[in-house]
């Protein structure tokens, strides 16, 4: 609380009088988030969790990505940022309900396409094979042990990276969980993306796959997503690439849970979270169409 008070006081000197006490916001499992008013402007204040740089987060890249996304109209405006916090405007609204997103992913697809094609150069890369290696090293340094599923995930991701290499990196969001895709009350038909802390130069198909797997897209929804993003019915190779990258997304999510289990102070069962994603990845890898996806995948 002393840290929060000091940061709020410092921001108030720049932004105006604080209106009431900061209100904690639920939903995050990496940082601490609060709703707070400065000079009558409602904002969301993020305080980074401990050792979050070990997760592959680059706070400079987050600020740059947030600012560009806001300029594109797909993120809340950035109000202030420094090494201790990030402050964005509070937009009244709610996460886009899963059924609605699966039925019509066009607004989310349009938001991702706009960011991917924005020409933004971020100062950090987001590539899952590298992340898995980094996470494994950190777990070992902290005295933890990798589950057997971790090595299997690394092997699978390496095979997929061989057919879908990071040959044309674009700025990506990389964390498209349901709570990060919102509809603002003022413009309910527009997707607003929040939580840009994993933003980096990555594979556009990873962003699409991350959106699809985390929001439970079935085959039809996946096709709608690809068609909305690329502007044409997806050829089989493109659909195969999406399915493979969905496995990569789960591998990364599971590995994130493993490393969080040794570095985070938050009261959350990260190892159970990791097990859930390892299991879902394994179910996808056991799909009888896996060889077909490998044979047909195109970037």
N, C-alpha and C positions, 0 to 999 in steps of 0.2 A: 504493500500500500504506500510505503514511503517513496518507492520508485515511481509509482503511478502519480502520486501527488506532485512530485518534482517535475515530471514530464508535462503534466497538465498545466502547472504553473508557468513553465517555460513557454508553452504554446499560447497560453492566454496573453502573455506579453506581446505576442505578434498578431494574434487573431481576435482578441477581444474577450470580454468578461465570460467566465464559465457560468453556464446556467444550470445550477443544481449539481448533484453528485453524479459521477460517471456510473453508468448502468452496465453490469457485465452482460455479454452476449454469449449465448450457448452455441455449440456446434463445432467449434474448432478443437483439434486434438494435436496441435503443434504450438500454437501461440495463445496469448490472452487478448481478448477483444472486448472493447467497451463502446457504448454509445454515449457521446458527450456533446454538449452544445458550447460553441465559442461565438460570442457576439451575435447570438440568435441563429447561428447556422448549425444544423444538426449534422454530426459527423460520426464516423466509426474510427476508433483509435486502436491500432494493433501494436502490441508489445511483443517482440520476438521471444520465443521460448529459448531455453538454455541449449547451447551447442547446435543450433539449427543449421549453421554453416556446414556441419558434418553430413547433413541430409542432401547436400547438393544445392542448397539455397544460396543465391547471390543477391544481397539486398540492393545493390546498385542496379542489377538487371531487373529486379522487381519494380523499382521506382520508374525506370525507363519504360518498361512494358506497361505499367499502369497508366503512365502519362500518355503514351501513344494510343492505348486502347480507349482511354477516355476521349481523346481527340477524335477517334473514329466513331464515337457514340456507342461503344459496346462495353463500357466500364464506368463506374462512378468517377466523377472528377477527383483528381488528386489535389488535396488541400495543402499538405505539408509532409515532409519526410526528412529523416536524418538517420544516423546509425542506431538510434534507440527506438524509433517508432515510425509508423506510417499512418497518415491521417487522410481519409477519403470522405467525401460527402455521403451522408446517409440518404439513400433513395428508398422511400416507402415502397414495399412490394414483398414478394415471397418467391421461393424457388418454384420454377416451372414444374408442375405436377408430372410425374413420370409417364403416366398414360398419355397425356397431352404431348409430351416431348417425343414419345415413341411414334405417335400417330402423325405428327408433323414436326420433323426436326429441321425444317428449312430455316427458321430464324437463328438457331444455333449454328447451322452450317454456314449461313451468311456471315455471322460474326467471326467464325474461325477463318473463313476465306479472306475476309477483309484484313484480319491481322496477319495472316500468313503472307499475303501479297502486298503488305504495306511498305516493304523495302527496309524495315527496321533492322539494324544490326545490333544484337545484344552481345555483351562482353563475356558470355559464358555459353558453353555447349550443354545440351541435354541429350544424352545418348545412353540408353539403358545398359548395354554391355559394359560401358565404363562405370556407370553408377553401381552396378552389381559388384564389380571388382573393388570399388572404393568402399562400399558398405561392408564387404567381407573383411577388408583390411582393418576397418574401424572396430568391428566386432572383436577381431583377434586382439587388437591393441587394448581393448577394454576388458579383456579376460573372458569374453563370451564364447559360446560355441555355435557354429552354424548347424542348423538341422540338415538332415540328408537331402530334404527337398530343395535346399538352396543350391547345391551343386547340380542337381537335375535341372533346375530352372536356368542356371548359367549355361549349361550345355544346350538347352533348347533355344535360348535367346541367341547364342552364338550361331546356331544353324540358321535361324531366321534372319539374322543380320547379314549372313552370307548371301542371301537371295534378295534382301531389301536393305542395301547399305545406305548409310547417311551420305549420299552423293550430292544432294542439293538442299542443304539445310535452310530452313526458314524460321522466323520467330514463332515460337509455339507457347501455348499456355501450360500444358502438361499436367494438369490436375483438375480434370473436369468431372468431379464428383457431383452428385445431385444438388447439394447445397450451394454449389458455386455457379449455378446457371439460374439466373433470376429473371422475373418479369416485373418491371417497375409499375406501380399503380398508374403513373401518368401515361405510360406507353406499354400496355400489356401485351401487345403483339411484337415487341422487340426483345430479343434476348440480351441480357446484361451479364457479363462474366466478371466474377470477383475472384480474389485470392490468386494473385499473379506471382506468388513467391517462387514457384518452380519454373518460371519462364526462362527460356533459353533457346539457342539455335538448335533446332531438331528436325525430326521427320514429320511432315504434315500428316502422313498416314497414322502416326502414333496418336496425334491429337484426335483424329476421327475415331480411332479404335478405343482410345481412352474414354471418349464420350459414349461410345456404343456399349462397351462392356460395363462401365460403371452405372449406366442407366438402363441396363437389361434389354438392349435392343435385340429382337429376334430377326430372322432372315429378312422379312419384309421391311422392317424399320431400318435395317442396315442398308438395304437397297435404296430406300427413300433418302437416307442420309447421303449416300454417295452420289445419287442423282442430283440432289439439291446443291451439293458442294461443287461437283464438276460440271453440272449443267447438261448432263446427258445420261441415258440409262447405263448403268455400270457394266462393262464387259466382265466376263468370268475372272480374268486375271486380277482386275481391280478388287473384286469381291474377295478373292483368295488372299490378296495382300491384307485386306482389312481383317480377315479372320486370323491370320498369323499375328498381326500386330495386337489383336485383342489378347493373345496369349502373352505377348511381351508386356502389355500393360499390367496383367495380373502378376507376372513375375516381378515386375518393379514394385507393385503395391505390397506384395508379400515380403520382399526384401526390405522395403521401407519399414514394415512392421518389426522385422528382426532387429534392424539397427536401432530403431526407436526403443526397443525393449532394453537396450543397454545404455542409452544416453538420456532418455526423457525423465523428467520429474513429475509428469502429469499422472493422475490416477486413472489409468486406462490399461486394459489388457491387450497390449500390443502383440504379444505372442499368439494369442487366440486370433487376433486380426490377421496376422501373417498366415496362420494355419488355414483360415477360411479361403484366403486368396491362393495359396499353394494348391489347395484342393480343387478350386475352380479352374485353375490353370491346368491341373492334371486331367480333369474331366474334358477340357477342350483339346488337350494333346492326345487323349484317347479316342477322339472322334475318328471314325473310319475314313473320313474325307481328308485327314491330315496330309497324306502323301499327295493327294490331288491338289491341295492348296500349295504345297511346296513346288509341285511341278508347274502350276499355272500362275504363281504369283508374279506380278509385275509392279514396279515402283509407281 
